[in-house]
């Protein structure tokens, strides 16, 4: 069992790792940009005792390396980032304060006619766009609505990534309640404008 924690790791879901939030114990954890908040490139794999013991039993050293492994600048950025997360209690804030607030406000977007589902865990969420809200059916041309919505969102000052017709949001850990309110207000306006444009293009 491999847990991809490149985005979900280091606090975003309200725990150190997403696997803790979802209640499973992986054999391997892959991590990268979240460990340094993207300030320096760094990544790695955490290996469980179960896997490590098998490799150790072969008799050779259990190690692996690339040219830039354990690069001092990347490691320094990761250590500094982890200390900030701990000292400012950002994970606790995501779990107990700003995460629940954003989740509540984000869920309000689920009543929009263009949204088949609004979901959020910690500070990572998605809006599933659908031309048929009741059935949550896909668009005939997959990705068309997502592209339109993304472009309108970017032009409105809101960074929502589109994966096919799913709009993704992952704001910074230090986001405020007022900034969450701005996101929801802007996202609703973006959805309204997206619905109009999709009709004009004959995509809805």
N, C-alpha and C positions, 0 to 999 in steps of 0.2 A: 504494500500500500504506500503510494507516494502522495504527499500533500504538497501542492504547488502553492507556496506562500510568497511568491514574488510580489504580489500586490496585497494579499490578505495578511501577511505576516507583520510583526512588529507593531501591533496595536489597532489596525484599522477596523477590526470587527469587535473591539471592546475587550479582547484578550491578546496575549502576546502573539498567539498564532490562531489562524482560522480553524484549524483542526480542533482546538480547545473549544471554540464557540460551537462547533457542530458535533462535538462529543465523540471523536474517534482518535485512535492512537496509531499514527503512521509508522512505517518502517524507515522511510526516508522523508526529509523535509528539504525541498529546494527553496532557496531564498536568494534575493538580489536587491534591487533598488530600494525597497522599503527599509533595509537595514541602515542605509546612509541618507535616507530621504532624497535620494537621487543626486546628492551633492558630489559624490565621487562614485565611479563604477566599481562595484564590488558584488560578489555573489559567492554562494557556497552550497554545500549539501550537509545536512545533519543526518547522521547515521545511527540507527538504533543498535543497542547491544546485540540483539538477535542477528542482525546482518553483520555487524563487525566481528562477532565471535566466529562466524563461519569463515570470513576472510582471514582472520587471525589463525584459525586452525590449519590453514594451508601451510603456514610456517614462514611465509615471507612477511616483510614489513607491510603494514596497511597504510599506504600513503599514495598521494597523487599530486602532480604539480604541473602548472603551466608557467610560461615565461614571467608573467606578472602576478603569480600567486603570492598572497600575503604582502601586496604592495603597501608600503608604509602610509602613503597619502590616503588610499582607500580605507585601510584599517583605522587610521586616525579619525577619518570622517565618520565611520560606523560607530566607533567607541563614543565620540562626542555626541552623536545623534541618540544613541541608546541612553546616555547619561541625561540628556535633555528630556527624553520620554519618561525616565524614572523620576528625575528631580521635579519636573513640572506636573507629574501625575497625569499625563495625557491619556493613558489607557483608562484610568479610572474616570476621567472626564468624559471620554467617549462612551464608556459603559453606563455611567450614571446620570450624565447631564446632556451634553450636546447630541450624543447618539440618539437617545430616546426622543429628544425634541425634533431632530431632523426626520426621524422615522415617522413621527406623528404628522408633521407637516407634509412630508413626501407622499404619505398615504392619501392625503387630500386630493392629489392629482389623479388618483384612480377614478374619480367621478367624471373626468373629461371624456367626451365622446370618442376621442381618438386613442385613448389608453385602454388596452385590454387588461393590463395588470401593472400596479405600482408596488415595488418591493424594495426593502432597504434593510441591511444588517450593519450595525455599527455606523461607519461613514462610507459605505459603498452601496450604491443603489442602482436600480434599473427601472425604466418605463418601457413596457412592451407596447409598441404601436400596432393597431389593428384596424382594418376597415369595417370589421364586424365585432363590436364590443361584446355582444352576448356570447358568441362562439369563440372569441379570440382567434379568429381566422387570420392567416397571413395575407399580405398583399400579393396580388397577382405577379407583380414584378418585385421580387424580394430585394430589399435594400433601397428601393426608391423613396419610401417615406423617411427612412433613417437619414438618407443623404440630404433631403430637403430640410428636415428638422435640424440636423447638425449645422447646416449652413446658416439657417435663420438664428440658431442659438449662438453661434460664434459671433455673428453680426450684432447680436444683442448684448454681448459682453458676458455670456454664460458658456463655460466650457462643458459641453456634454458630448461625449464620444458616441459615435454610432457603430454598433456591430450589427450588420444587416438592418433590421428595423427595431432594434433595441437601443434605447438611449441610456448611456451609462454616466454616472456621477460618482466622483471620489474626491471630495473637497479636503483641504488641509485640516490637520488635527486641531488647529487653533481657531477654526471658524467660530464666529460669534452667533448669537441668536438673531441679531439684526441682519447679519449676512445670510443666514438660513431663510429669513423672511424674504429677503431680496431674491434669493434663488427661486423660491416657490412662486413669487409674483412674476418673475421673469419667465420661468418655465411655463407657466400657464399661458402667458402672452405668446410665447414661442409655439406652443401647441395650437393655439387659436389660429395663428398666422400659417402654421404648417397645414392645418385642415383646409384653409382657404386655398392655399397654393396647390395642394394635391387635387382639389376639385377643378381648379383652373387648368391643370395639366392633364386632367382625365385619369388620374392615378388612384383616386379614391372610389 
